Amino acid sequence: MGKRATQRHKLGRSDVEVTRLSLGTAPLGGLFTHVEDDTATAVVRAALAAGLNYVDTAPLYGHGVAERRVGSALTGAGRSSYVLSTKVGRLIVDKPGAEADGYADAPPSEALFDYSRDGILRSVTDSLERLGLDAVDVLYIHDPDDYEDEALTVAYPAVRELRDQGIVRAIGVGMNQSRIPTRFVRETEVDAVLLAGRYTLLDQSGNADLLPACLERGTSIVIGGVYNSGLLADPRPGSTYNYVEAPADLVARAQELGEICARHDVPLKAAAIQFPLTHPAVATILTGARTVAELDENLAMLEYDVPDALWEDLAAVGARRYGV
């Protein structure tokens, strides 16, 4: 595939190097719709075959299903050929009759928030069992929106200890907001922040606090949600933003951005996926795919030739890329 997707960048001060494009696996846990095991395997293996080396997963994704599918798909791959991250902060507990957070393939279960030391260690043990591995490369504290102080004072020391012991190579926090991750960057020694949806064509709020802090501290950003959960992929009434139906004003804004791109014969998706790349704190763009065709499209959009004139026109309406 093209050169841009397979460029490698280090995560913070760690020795972990990730490709510029990486694979998120929430869709492979059956997010919203069912995915066959064979399809999940094909997606992961196609990503590695394309030269991508970074795969991200989490216990939440299908309540363990994504981790199992990822582990199965990686069987036989040389351990040095991929970087794997998972997350802590939720424990998956069997619960007959339960419906699992919009994951069509999840077993009857619930995901319980737990940022205690015991919860962190149990979560890692459970994840390694599902993955069929004895270590992961990157470990994120996942979505501690309502557990800010416990995440900083209890969960963080536990994941730092795992890094110090060599059980994981890099640590971070993963959220859909920037305020709490900014505290982590300023008050801890995290290597990376997985920031979803807050540094995109549509929403650059993460640039107000988190991205400058990361530049100061040498912390890397893993960018998720470049399509803002669907709106920038298909800007129309009924499209989703932050996983719920997008309000009319945001639909109109996304359509305006799409019209500007169209005047330059550039797909909106290409501008969306490339938008964060020039920021020096951004290490990789994490995109989900539920089919090999979706993966191929993400690769093509990352490599698409976007003229400087388009970035200038987008900046003129407030979608200002770093360096423009």
C-alpha positions, 0 to 999 in steps of 0.5 A: 500500500502507499507510503503514508499508511505504513510510516512508523511513529513512536508512542511517547517515550516508549519503544513502541512504534506504530504505523500511521494508520491502525485498526480499531476493533469495536466493529469486530465485536459486533458494534450495532450489527453482527460480524462473522468470525471469519470476517473479523479474521480476514479484516485483521489479517488484511490490515497486517498484509497491507503493512499496518502493525497496530491493532487496538481492542478492549474488553468492552467491544462485544464484551470480550468477543473482539478480544477473542476474535483478534487473538484468533486472527493473530495466531501464527503472526510473528509477535514482532509483526504487530503492536496490540493494545487493550484497555482496563476500567471495565470488567465483563461479567456474565449476566443471563438475559442482559443486552450488551451496550449495542454489541450484537455479538456479545454474550449475555453479560454486563460491563462493570466499571472498575478502576480499583487495583484488583479490577485493573489486574483482573481485567488484564488477566482476563484480556490476556486469556481471551487474546491467548497472549502473555503480554500486550504492548499498550494498555489504556485506562478506558473512559474514566469520565465519572471516575476521574480521581480514582483513575488518576490515584489508583488505576494509573499507579497499577498500570504504571507498575505493569509497565515497570514490570515489563508486562506492558510496554506503554500506557495511556488513557482513552477517552471521548473528551480532552479535559481528563486526558489533559490532567493525565498528561500533566500529572502522570507519565503516560506515553499516549492518549487515545482521543476519539472524536475531539480532533476532527474536521468537525470538532477541534476541541482537543486542540484547546488543551490536550494537544498543546499539553502533549507537545509540551510533555512529549506524549503521543496522541492516537486519534480515533473517531475521525468520522465522528462515528459516522457523520463525516462519512455520510453527512445526512439527516439520521447520521450518527454523531457521538453514537447518537443521531446527529443534531441538524446544525451539525449535519448542516456543518458536515454537509458544508465541509463535504461541499467544499471538498467536492469543489476540489474533487476530494472525498470528504472521508479523505479530508477527514482521515488526513486532517489530524496527520500534520499535528506533531503530537499525532502518532497514528489514525485509528479507524475501525472496519467491519469488512476488508472493503471498509479497511481498503477504503480507509487505506485509500482515503489516507493515501488520497492526494489532497491539495493544499488549496482544499486545506486552505478553504477548510481553514477559512471556515474554521476547520484549521489543520495544524500548520495551515 
